Amino acid sequence: MSFLLPEDIVVWMSGIIFGLGLVTFLIGIIILLSKTLMNKDIKQITAHTATLARKGITDGVSGLVGNASSLMEVLHQMVKTSAGVGLFLISIGVVMMAGGYFLIQSIF
């Protein structure tokens, strides 16, 4: 029966931490890239919403203008939130990869 030595456990832990950090980093990159690809669609929706708001102003429909402006605000918040989540995941991934690296360096 073989037992794991403390060094083996640290090697496994550092490898797992580094791997999870790499996955987290890549997910953050994917979120940021999808935000830039999604940005074209959001610009198109915003342009149509602005046209809708102008039409509501000329036709005298105040509820339409209020809903269009709230839609534009929600779209703006959505873009800011996805960028923040992506940057947060990237920074956490870098910290985890650095932690895994320094943990393995403490053994060797």
C-alpha positions in Angstrom: 0.0 0.0 0.0 1.5 3.3 -1.0 1.0 6.5 0.9 1.2 10.0 -0.4 4.0 12.0 0.9 3.4 15.7 1.9 5.5 16.8 -1.1 3.2 14.8 -3.4 0.1 16.4 -1.9 1.6 19.9 -2.4 2.4 19.1 -6.0 -1.1 17.9 -6.6 -2.6 20.9 -4.9 -0.4 23.3 -6.8 -1.3 21.6 -10.1 -5.0 21.8 -9.4 -4.8 25.4 -8.3 -2.8 26.3 -11.4 -5.3 24.4 -13.6 -8.3 26.1 -12.1 -6.6 29.4 -12.4 -6.0 28.8 -16.1 -9.6 27.8 -16.7 -10.8 30.9 -14.8 -8.4 33.1 -16.8 -9.7 31.6 -20.1 -13.3 32.0 -19.1 -12.6 35.7 -18.4 -11.0 36.1 -21.8 -14.0 34.5 -23.4 -16.4 36.8 -21.6 -14.5 39.9 -22.7 -14.3 38.7 -26.3 -18.0 37.9 -26.3 -18.7 41.4 -25.0 -16.9 42.9 -28.0 -18.8 40.7 -30.4 -22.1 41.4 -28.6 -21.3 45.1 -28.7 -22.3 45.3 -32.4 -25.7 43.9 -31.6 -26.1 46.3 -28.6 -25.2 49.2 -30.8 -27.9 48.2 -33.3 -30.5 47.8 -30.6 -29.5 51.2 -29.2 -29.9 52.8 -32.6 -33.3 51.3 -33.0 -34.3 52.4 -29.5 -33.2 55.9 -30.2 -35.2 56.0 -33.4 -38.2 54.6 -31.4 -37.8 57.3 -28.8 -37.7 60.1 -31.5 -40.8 58.7 -33.0 -42.5 58.6 -29.6 -41.5 62.3 -29.0 -42.9 63.4 -32.4 -46.1 61.4 -31.9 -46.6 62.6 -28.3 -46.4 59.2 -26.7 -44.6 59.8 -23.4 -44.7 56.2 -22.2 -42.9 55.0 -25.3 -40.1 57.5 -24.7 -39.7 56.4 -21.0 -39.6 52.7 -21.9 -37.0 53.4 -24.7 -34.7 55.4 -22.4 -34.9 52.7 -19.7 -34.1 50.0 -22.3 -31.0 52.0 -23.3 -29.9 52.3 -19.6 -30.3 48.6 -19.1 -28.2 47.8 -22.2 -25.5 50.2 -20.9 -25.5 48.5 -17.5 -25.3 45.1 -19.1 -22.2 46.0 -21.1 -20.5 47.5 -18.0 -21.4 44.4 -15.9 -20.0 41.9 -18.4 -16.8 43.8 -18.7 -16.4 43.8 -14.9 -17.1 40.1 -14.6 -14.6 39.3 -17.3 -11.8 41.4 -15.7 -12.6 40.0 -12.3 -12.3 36.4 -13.6 -9.0 37.3 -15.4 -7.5 38.8 -12.3 -8.6 35.8 -10.1 -7.2 33.4 -12.7 -3.8 35.2 -12.7 -3.7 35.2 -8.9 -4.5 31.4 -8.8 -1.9 30.6 -11.4 0.7 32.6 -9.5 -0.3 30.9 -6.3 0.1 27.5 -7.9 3.5 28.5 -9.3 4.8 29.8 -6.0 3.5 26.8 -4.2 5.4 24.4 -6.4 8.5 26.6 -6.2 8.4 26.3 -2.4 9.1 22.5 -2.8 11.8 22.6 -5.5 
